[in-house]
Amino acid sequence: MLSARQGRVVGAEPERDRARGNTTVFPRVGPCQRRKARQRRSLRVASRKLKNSIDIERAVVRGAPVGLLGGGQTMRVGLRLIGAVSCFCAGGCGGGDAGGVSAQLPTPAPPFVDVTAASNIAYRVGYTRPSYIRRDMRGLLTFQVLYMTIGGAAAGDCDRDGDIDLFITYGNTGGANGGGGPNRLYLNQLAEHGSGLVFVDGAAEAGVANTRPGGMDNDRHSGPAFADMDGDGDLDLFVGGLHGDPSKIYENRGDCSFDDVTARSPGIEHMIADHTISASFGDYDLDGDLDMFLTHWGTLDDLYGDPPQQTDHLWRNESDESGIRYVNVSGESGISALTRLTRARDFHGQRQIGDFTFTATFARIDDDVWPDIAIAGDFGTTQLAVNNGDGTFRQLDNPVLRDAQFGMGSALGDVDYDGDLDWFVTSILGPGDASVSLKPWGNRFYSNDGGAGLLADDTLRRGVADGSFGWGACFLDIDNDADLDIFHTNGYPVQFLTPDDRYQDDASRAFVMNEAGTYADEAQALGLAGRDSGRGVVCADFDHDGDTDILELTEAAGNSARLWENRTAATGRRFLRVELEGLPPNTEAAGARVFARIGGVEQMREIMIGSNYTSQNPAVQVFGLGSAAVVDELRVEWPAIDSGAGPVQPPPTILRAVAAGRPGETLSIRHPGLPPGGGR
């Protein structure tokens, strides 16, 4: 049917076998693929970085013609090769016809393998609570903050060598239970040594190991995020503070070393909010730079005065030649009022006395060019702040959002191929407390139906309610079969509502989409059913082999990290990795949409520099293609810019007949307003 909003032909939730064009079933992992994996780790990279963009009007990417449409402008597209994989397996290493091989192979190992021990990622969570906590509801909130967050992770290419690095905070110096300590800046060794699942900690050399004056000790932090705040082409770093410890802004010097520039943003340096849980970035006012939204679970309303004044949620980017600078606009934008509006009613008899925002994401949910803000909040405070296009926001008037009773983690993606964003919010499912008529009914899945209420509760049909005690979440294509699956962490270390609560060792969830468009939890079969109480999660192709790996942040003793290598690409399903080079200062093109059409089915990804809950995914997008060797059309809709006369959106970049990617390849597409040649 014709989608009036998108102006293109899209499928109306087509049958999956027809959408895939009779996808061949391939074996999961065989001896050849495992041998290939060992070879990949032993090879050095022949070329550290092949990223120079090429000015073309017609070019060839690996034998497939790439065409140009849209405005007639010269289009820049490049192919990067990082950590290339050679294949010496007899008969090939996947990507071809499997024939009858699957019947002859032994029972395959789980597609995800725990590679934490070999990755060099190692730390132990530990936070020190305040020495005095009041014995009332205010004290209870303060006490629980360190159950809610166990640090966080930022993910992105901070040293600009083409691979995905990590910044992790996990506790303060002298933290509880022998944990805590300096932050970690794990630099991915894919470009240096050909292994994207091995990291080296460079936090001390980069100046971000310890945040207290003098650099000898570390404060309590949460929710870090990488973003190009000053538009100079490298990723700067935000780090949130807990229990009154300061939040920080670090400016990247261009080589993944940092200067503390927090003092240029006095509102951040002297923030009123006690706890900053998660951070996200997007251009809400379409002036071309990245604004910031912060969440503050457990921060009491009376800290802002009586009656409460401006909160500390929305920050406008006012950076200039002098450096990074953010200004608090929560009041004038209407965000302060909206966060209080969700608490206008008691939650099952409990008066709401504080901020319960957990996870926020800038995203174009109502399908216009203005980014909205999806806010997952605890105790019935989840809401969508709809952008009015004049610097202010209004609340989406839809009661189904209150059904996300304990909204914590958040993921947004186009699940049903209709070109708009659906919303998954993690919550709690359990026995409840009959004394206050409270029955936790689990995660919520909101389908974007474009109607008056915009979002419809589709949880029961999708089959994703039972996430136990859910936290950080990702949409990802686990098996590269061209649909979006869901992974989320799980667990809580103590009793929640009743003595019958059992959340301490619940397994993480991996909801895999089936042919009916519904989901089934396959975490056990996939090797992802970890039972360490988790919070944050990063979903990223760390080793550039074309499938999505998973980093889980847990409370496990010994090593609190879990890095899961995804080996499903070796089954023969194809992929395409895409990154965008945006127009400065929005160099990662936040708010852009990438559409990949194969036949009558079109996948969509929106570039979001946001939070999964105290953690973020990188901006590089991985499209699973199933058995398709070619993407019929790849289209980029670039972010709009409003210079005062209304938003203007550049013509889209359209490529025809784009070949599926190979391990190590990333298709880099440059904004039409960028000069020819070069690259970030």
MISE-542300 format. One line per 2 residues: number of its first residue (from 1); their letters; for each residue x, y, z of C-alpha. Coordinates in pm, whole numbers, plus 50000, padded with zeros to 5 digits. Last residue first. Layout:
<rs>
NUM) a) X Y Z  ...
</rs>
This chain:
<rs>
680) rg) 53577 51243 50948  53611 51209 50580
678) gg) 53815 51357 50298  53675 51393 49950
676) pp) 53411 51627 49819  53272 51903 50043
674) lg) 52985 51817 50278  52635 51939 50198
672) ph) 52528 51611 50039  52590 51433 50373
670) ri) 52839 51151 50337  52765 50779 50323
668) sl) 53008 50525 50473  52951 50158 50385
666) te) 53139 49953 50644  53340 49645 50550
664) gp) 53537 49419 50787  53335 49108 50716
662) rg) 53164 49143 50376  52867 49364 50299
660) aa) 52567 49297 50081  52585 49467 49743
658) va) 52397 49791 49688  52163 49779 49390
656) rl) 52056 50146 49389  52174 50422 49619
654) it) 51957 50714 49722  52068 51023 49914
652) pp) 51767 51224 50021  51720 51589 49932
650) pq) 51810 51817 50222  51538 51894 50478
648) vp) 51445 52254 50552  51273 52344 50878
646) ga) 51105 52684 50909  51220 53038 50837
644) gs) 51449 53064 51139  51751 52857 51029
642) di) 51569 52529 51089  51774 52232 50972
640) ap) 51627 51894 50879  51806 51567 50943
638) we) 51898 51355 50638  51673 51094 50479
636) vr) 51908 50822 50357  51792 50565 50102
634) le) 51930 50223 50017  51750 50055 49729
632) dv) 51756 49703 49590  51980 49574 49866
630) va) 52178 49291 49709  52288 48942 49814
628) as) 51961 48860 49991  51973 48545 50204
626) gl) 51872 48717 50528  51959 49086 50495
624) gf) 52044 49187 50852  52105 49562 50862
622) vq) 52380 49686 51095  52380 50058 51180
620) va) 52678 50259 51308  52564 50520 51564
618) pn) 52708 50334 51863  52473 50184 52126
616) qs) 52429 50350 52463  52430 50279 52837
614) ty) 52269 50396 53163  51939 50257 53030
612) ns) 51927 50189 52654  52034 50551 52618
610) gi) 52056 50781 52324  52246 50897 52024
608) mi) 51973 50789 51784  52023 50741 51410
606) er) 51691 50607 51282  51686 50264 51120
604) mq) 51432 50150 50863  51374 49817 50690
602) ev) 51179 49805 50366  51000 49502 50228
600) gg) 50857 49486 49876  51176 49363 49708
598) ir) 51468 49443 49934  51455 49798 50065
596) af) 51704 49946 50313  51595 50277 50465
594) vr) 51831 50496 50670  51681 50774 50881
592) ag) 51862 51082 51007  51785 51215 51354
590) aa) 52147 51217 51469  52368 51267 51163
588) et) 52693 51155 51327  52858 51491 51252
586) np) 52577 51710 51381  52807 52017 51398
584) pl) 52876 51958 51121  52685 51793 50832
582) ge) 52663 51421 50893  52888 51135 50795
580) le) 52660 50833 50809  52753 50474 50890
578) vr) 52617 50160 50730  52691 49791 50787
576) lf) 52509 49558 50545  52432 49196 50624
574) rr) 52406 48845 50483  52290 48519 50630
572) gt) 52541 48243 50560  52548 48077 50901
570) aa) 52882 48247 50971  52700 48571 51057
568) tr) 52552 48392 51361  52872 48409 51564
566) ne) 52765 48676 51812  53034 48733 52075
564) wl) 52895 48795 52424  53083 49026 52658
562) ra) 52977 49002 53024  53107 49261 53268
560) sn) 53086 49250 53651  53404 49046 53694
558) ga) 53473 48893 54034  53129 48932 54182
556) ae) 52848 48976 53934  52653 49301 53956
554) tl) 52600 49320 53580  52674 49528 53270
552) el) 52602 49331 52950  52802 49378 52631
550) id) 52633 49225 52327  52760 49142 51976
548) td) 52569 49230 51660  52649 49059 51332
546) gd) 52850 49171 51032  53200 49055 51116
544) hd) 53307 49400 51230  53450 49275 51563
542) fd) 53257 49508 51793  52929 49482 51605
540) ac) 52725 49661 51871  52452 49610 52132
538) vv) 52546 49775 52462  52357 49683 52779
536) gr) 52304 49842 53119  52144 49685 53427
534) gs) 52218 49319 53508  52165 49075 53796
532) dr) 52382 48777 53701  52167 48500 53554
530) ga) 52301 48494 53199  52058 48336 52953
528) lg) 52244 48452 52642  52364 48118 52499
526) la) 52125 48139 52205  51920 47838 52314
524) qa) 51880 47980 52663  51796 48331 52547
522) ed) 51526 48209 52309  51232 48411 52447
520) ay) 50959 48400 52185  50829 48696 51983
518) tg) 50544 48782 51748  50565 48889 51383
516) ae) 50395 48569 51267  50721 48439 51115
514) nm) 50904 48457 51446  51079 48742 51622
512) vf) 51342 48652 51882  51302 48781 52238
510) ar) 51637 48739 52411  51577 48782 52784
508) sa) 51829 48787 53067  51790 48510 53324
506) dd) 51645 48557 53670  51897 48519 53953
504) qy) 51801 48785 54208  51445 48839 54090
502) rd) 51246 48612 54317  50966 48806 54484
500) dp) 50751 48587 54708  50851 48781 55021
498) tl) 50658 49076 54873  50724 49403 54693
496) fq) 51090 49416 54584  51308 49173 54775
494) vp) 51676 49228 54705  51937 49201 54426
492) yg) 51719 49289 54126  51739 49115 53790
490) nt) 51727 49147 53413  51904 49258 53100
488) hf) 51724 49303 52770  51756 49172 52417
486) id) 51495 49229 52149  51469 49108 51788
484) ld) 51428 49326 51481  51377 49163 51142
482) ad) 51597 49100 50839  51715 48746 50917
480) nd) 52050 48866 51053  52025 48630 51355
478) id) 52020 48876 51644  51874 49165 51446
476) lf) 51884 49426 51718  51642 49626 51932
474) ca) 51816 49689 52260  51716 49694 52626
472) gw) 51853 49800 52966  51643 49695 53267
470) gf) 51382 49423 53312  51266 49260 53637
468) sg) 51077 48952 53500  51079 49007 53125
466) da) 50744 48842 53078  50549 49095 52875
464) vg) 50711 49019 52537  50447 48810 52359
462) rr) 50382 49039 52062  50005 48994 52087
460) lt) 50007 49066 52460  50229 49372 52435
458) dd) 50058 49558 52151  49966 49870 52351
456) al) 49887 50130 52085  50091 50446 52022
454) lg) 49994 50748 51810  49686 50826 52021
452) ag) 49521 50996 51723  49639 50724 51489
450) gd) 49984 50670 51337  49988 50305 51445
448) ns) 50316 50315 51638  50316 49985 51824
446) yf) 50386 50014 52196  50538 49706 52360
444) rn) 50519 49709 52738  50719 49496 52983
442) gw) 50553 49333 53283  50220 49303 53456
440) pk) 50314 49419 53805  49997 49361 54013
438) ls) 49929 49637 54264  49598 49639 54446
436) vs) 49757 49814 54747  49723 49524 54990
434) ad) 49736 49280 54698  50107 49340 54647
432) gp) 50249 49197 54326  50328 48842 54216
430) gl) 50566 48944 53938  50633 49115 53608
428) is) 50847 49427 53610  50924 49687 53341
426) tv) 51111 49724 53014  50979 49966 52751
424) fw) 50962 49879 52379  50865 50156 52138
422) dl) 50771 50145 51769  50923 50392 51527
420) dg) 50782 50466 51182  50847 50334 50831
418) dy) 50583 50060 50814  50825 49767 50833
416) dv) 50661 49617 51146  50947 49647 51395
414) dg) 51064 49998 51315  51282 50068 51618
412) la) 51294 50220 51964  51438 50063 52280
410) sg) 51387 50163 52644  51488 50051 52991
408) mg) 51313 50145 53316  50936 50186 53305
406) fq) 50783 50055 53627  50412 50068 53551
404) ad) 50438 50081 53173  50058 50086 53173
402) rl) 50080 50463 53220  50173 50485 52853
400) vp) 49834 50337 52765  49666 50656 52890
398) nd) 49749 50856 52575  49764 51234 52578
396) lq) 50113 51281 52439  50261 51552 52659
394) rf) 50352 51882 52501  50695 52021 52416
392) tg) 50844 52364 52353  51117 52507 52130
390) dg) 50876 52608 51855  50845 52278 51666
388) nn) 50580 52143 51906  50798 51843 51998
386) va) 50596 51566 52163  50716 51457 52507
384) lq) 50625 51088 52526  50563 50954 52875
382) tt) 50657 50692 53132  50557 50812 53481
380) gf) 50364 50506 53605  50587 50433 53901
378) dg) 50919 50446 53712  50989 50640 53395
376) ai) 51079 50570 53033  51097 50900 52847
374) ai) 51058 50921 52467  51162 51269 52354
372) dp) 51038 51409 52022  51268 51507 51737
370) wv) 51113 51752 51486  51108 51629 51125
368) dd) 50756 51484 51145  50700 51113 51204
366) di) 50523 51126 51541  50811 50921 51686
364) ra) 51103 51123 51553  51346 51020 51829
362) ft) 51542 51178 52114  51574 50907 52381
360) at) 51523 50911 52757  51582 50648 53026
358) ft) 51519 50649 53402  51284 50932 53501
356) fd) 51140 50891 53851  51170 51245 53986
354) gi) 51040 51290 54338  50756 51310 54583
352) qr) 50494 51087 54424  50235 50996 54686
350) qg) 50183 50620 54716  49821 50510 54710
348) hf) 49860 50287 54408  50071 50550 54228
346) dr) 49934 50887 54333  49813 51116 54055
344) ar) 49980 51436 53933  50306 51247 53893
342) tl) 50301 51247 53512  50244 51622 53525
340) rt) 50568 51673 53715  50782 51556 53422
338) la) 50566 51761 53187  50607 52084 53385
336) si) 50985 52056 53383  50978 51974 53010
334) gs) 50783 52288 52919  51062 52425 52699
332) eg) 51103 52735 52916  51152 52528 53230
330) sv) 51384 52255 53107  51602 52503 52917
328) nv) 51930 52448 53106  52226 52578 52910
326) yr) 52511 52369 52766  52856 52486 52656
324) ig) 53135 52314 52465  53420 52533 52344
322) se) 53534 52888 52278  53451 52862 51908
320) ds) 53086 52804 51995  52873 52568 52202
318) en) 52520 52671 52289  52370 52322 52314
316) rw) 52035 52331 52487  51991 52120 52803
314) lh) 51671 51938 52894  51636 51760 53232
312) dt) 51761 51966 53528  51435 52094 53679
310) qq) 51313 52455 53678  51122 52555 53989
308) pp) 50953 52343 54254  50695 52525 54470
306) dg) 50870 52518 54705  51227 52486 54581
304) yl) 51410 52260 54332  51537 52028 54606
302) dd) 51172 51988 54707  51108 51761 54409
300) lt) 51338 51486 54532  51591 51325 54296
298) gw) 51537 50948 54304  51553 50895 53926
296) ht) 51728 51186 53752  51725 51158 53372
294) lf) 51931 51386 53147  51844 51520 52801
292) md) 52106 51684 52579  52118 51907 52272
290) ld) 52330 51817 51973  52396 52079 51706
288) gd) 52226 52170 51377  51976 52434 51483
286) ld) 51697 52178 51457  51549 52272 51798
284) yd) 51540 51914 51935  51883 51821 51795
282) gf) 51957 51496 51977  52157 51357 52269
280) sa) 52091 51113 52553  52203 51080 52914
278) si) 52118 50833 53190  52108 50821 53574
276) th) 52192 51168 53702  52133 51172 54077
274) da) 52117 51458 54325  51959 51708 54087
272) im) 52063 52067 54162  52338 52082 53902
270) he) 52628 52308 53988  52876 52194 53722
268) ig) 52596 52119 53479  52432 52459 53520
266) ps) 52773 52627 53507  52841 52487 53156
264) ra) 53193 52615 53075  53304 52466 53409
262) tv) 53242 52115 53275  53536 52144 53033
260) dd) 53744 51851 53163  53995 51786 52885
258) fs) 54011 51450 52710  54224 51198 52528
256) cd) 54053 51000 52255  54285 51135 51983
254) gr) 54097 51447 51873  54129 51649 52192
252) ne) 53792 51511 52306  53610 51749 52538
250) yi) 53493 51606 52870  53167 51704 53037
248) ks) 53121 51591 53398  52844 51529 53650
246) pd) 52932 51609 54009  52876 51387 54313
244) gh) 52543 51472 54474  52448 51112 54542
242) lg) 52519 51012 54180  52697 51194 53896
240) gv) 52652 51159 53520  52940 51133 53270
238) fl) 52934 51310 52932  53205 51244 52674
236) dl) 53318 51403 52348  53328 51211 52024
234) dg) 53532 51353 51737  53423 51540 51425
232) dg) 53449 51901 51541  53079 51943 51612
230) dm) 53119 52069 51968  52904 51804 52138
228) da) 53016 51511 51926  52852 51248 52146
226) fa) 52972 50966 52375  52750 50886 52673
224) pg) 52804 50798 53040  52503 50688 53248
222) sh) 52636 50663 53601  52901 50803 53832
220) rd) 53014 50791 54195  53342 50986 54230
218) nd) 53695 50870 54154  54025 50935 54326
216) mg) 54374 51052 54226  54294 51293 53946
214) gp) 54388 51604 54140  54029 51717 54166
212) rt) 53796 51414 54161  53716 51256 53825
210) na) 53946 50955 53808  54018 50747 53499
208) vg) 53923 51020 53249  54259 51181 53163
206) ae) 54323 50988 52841  54644 50829 52972
204) aa) 54457 50705 53280  54159 50581 53081
202) gd) 54358 50380 52824  54231 50030 52902
200) vf) 54310 49792 52617  54039 49590 52445
198) vl) 54010 49256 52267  53688 49158 52088
196) gs) 53760 49359 51775  54069 49155 51690
194) gh) 54271 49265 51387  54568 49397 51583
192) ea) 54561 49776 51565  54234 49840 51383
190) lq) 54046 49577 51582  54212 49665 51914
188) nl) 53911 49839 52070  54008 50097 52330
186) yl) 53852 50035 52671  53832 50357 52870
184) rn) 53775 50237 53225  53672 50452 53520
182) pg) 53890 50428 53828  53761 50237 54132
180) gg) 53459 50045 54248  53448 49709 54416
178) gn) 53582 49571 54745  53234 49509 54876
176) ag) 53141 49878 54864  53345 50140 54680
174) gt) 53684 50262 54796  53727 50484 54489
172) ng) 53387 50520 54330  53183 50279 54123
170) yt) 53130 50116 53782  53203 50364 53505
168) if) 53268 50227 53157  53392 50400 52840
166) ld) 53391 50173 52538  53548 50178 52190
164) id) 53394 50079 51856  53617 50054 51548
162) gd) 53711 50289 51263  54030 50446 51395
160) rd) 53858 50764 51508  53990 50755 51867
158) cd) 53643 50787 52024  53472 50538 51795
156) ga) 53156 50484 51998  53006 50318 52305
154) aa) 52931 50471 52646  52880 50232 52937
152) gg) 52709 50246 53274  52743 50235 53648
150) it) 52554 49996 53875  52229 50190 53872
148) my) 51897 50108 54033  52024 49926 54340
146) lv) 52252 50223 54408  51954 50457 54399
144) qf) 51762 50246 54652  51898 50409 54969
142) tl) 51822 50760 54846  51465 50662 54759
140) lg) 51418 50501 55101  51555 50809 55273
138) rm) 51297 51029 55111  51025 50781 55202
136) dr) 51131 50791 55567  51416 50672 55783
134) ri) 51674 50927 55668  52004 50804 55527
132) ys) 52336 50896 55685  52681 50781 55566
130) pr) 52586 50824 55200  52614 50500 55002
128) ty) 52950 50385 54864  52939 50221 54522
126) gv) 53106 49899 54405  53095 49713 54073
124) ry) 53390 49489 53995  53602 49534 53681
122) ai) 53736 49340 53384  53726 49392 53008
120) ns) 54052 49231 52889  53857 49062 52604
118) aa) 53986 48708 52662  53790 48656 52984
116) tv) 53477 48822 52847  53442 48596 52543
114) dv) 53106 48443 52636  52982 48279 52316
112) fp) 52658 48355 52135  52538 48126 51854
110) pa) 52508 47829 52092  52726 47539 51973
108) pt) 52603 47339 51677  52498 46974 51691
106) pl) 52729 46799 51447  52707 46878 51075
104) qa) 52586 46638 50805  52219 46749 50795
102) sv) 52323 47114 50767  52538 47049 50457
100) gg) 52249 46974 50223  52292 47282 50004
98) ad) 52427 47569 50212  52426 47806 49917
96) gg) 52683 48077 49964  52762 48339 50229
94) gc) 52939 48094 50449  53310 48032 50478
92) gg) 53409 47867 50152  53436 47508 50032
90) ac) 53764 47445 50206  53817 47713 50464
88) fc) 54097 47964 50404  53895 48280 50458
86) sv) 54054 48618 50527  53875 48862 50755
84) ag) 53945 49232 50725  54004 49425 51048
82) il) 53873 49752 50910  53774 49805 50547
80) rl) 53582 50123 50475  53375 50175 50162
78) gv) 53297 50530 50062  53001 50729 49938
76) rm) 52990 51089 49832  52703 51213 49618
74) tq) 52719 51483 49355  52383 51653 49364
72) gg) 52114 51565 49112  51841 51654 49359
70) gl) 51768 51299 49461  51896 50994 49279
68) lg) 52233 50830 49241  52317 50474 49146
66) vp) 52547 50214 49299  52624 49925 49069
64) ag) 52716 49600 49242  53066 49460 49168
62) rv) 53206 49514 49514  53078 49872 49536
60) va) 53061 50016 49184  53023 50383 49104
58) re) 52797 50628 48927  52791 51000 48996
56) id) 53094 50967 49210  53308 51161 49451
54) is) 53489 50902 49660  53510 50901 50037
52) nk) 53844 50807 50183  53776 50537 50437
50) lk) 54024 50259 50388  54168 50230 50738
48) rs) 54432 50018 50896  54507 49825 50575
46) av) 54651 49478 50587  54506 49421 50933
44) rl) 54696 49163 51129  54567 48811 51123
42) sr) 54567 48584 51426  54219 48674 51550
40) rq) 54065 48626 51208  54231 48289 51173
38) ra) 54061 48166 51492  53725 48289 51366
36) kr) 53779 48121 51029  53849 47794 51203
34) rq) 53517 47832 51389  53343 47897 51060
32) cp) 53492 47593 50897  53406 47373 51194
30) gv) 53039 47466 51166  52823 47740 51313
28) rp) 52450 47790 51248  52358 47574 50949
26) fv) 52166 47759 50679  51795 47771 50603
24) tt) 51733 47931 50262  51503 48234 50267
22) ng) 51201 48198 50045  51190 48558 49917
20) ra) 51232 48713 50258  50907 48906 50249
18) rd) 50720 48603 50113  50836 48387 50402
16) re) 50759 48668 50651  50405 48741 50546
14) pe) 50374 49109 50475  50316 49367 50752
12) ag) 50143 49612 50516  50440 49634 50280
10) vv) 50572 49973 50177  50530 50189 49869
8) rg) 50664 50538 49922  50546 50884 50023
6) qr) 50645 50841 50388  50336 50986 50553
4) as) 50100 50885 50276  50215 50524 50289
2) lm) 50104 50362 49966  50000 50000 50000
</rs>
